[in-house]
């Protein structure tokens, strides 16, 4: 792909291994038969919207289903898990709230903005 994307990939790798001083590390599941949302599109949107967040060091999970998502991503500071028309917002694997699917990313971004460890 475009060589500029290599810079973003390098930054993502540094975040993933804990070498970045701050920023949001977005992780996602690989999808499966339980996925009922546009997981790849949502993960890309979350990643894009988190790209310029500084002053916070967070792991954010974007998971495809509410069945396993929160538990599998319990090490994430915050996360979302998709469903049929609704999704879950969770913190450290604990479900905080259920929101309509079209509000899922905006609600996650609000939680990231107000997150305090």
C-alpha angles and dihedrals in degrees: 000000000000110000090231087069088062088069091055090046091052091051090049091052091051090051092047094054093044098249097116114094094220143346138094119291108205116203128181140187118250093242127248140188091293094062110114100169137063090269097172093049092046093047090051091049093049091047091050094047092048095048096095100037109120134171092050131082108205141154111217122189127208107195130184101221141031092221098072104359103092093044095045090049097042090125090062117097091223135000151161131229122196130228140164102307093330136065140196129240113208139180120206088343095307115118111239101178148338118239137178111273094244090058096044100098095040090051091049091050090051090051090050091050092053097036118131120178 
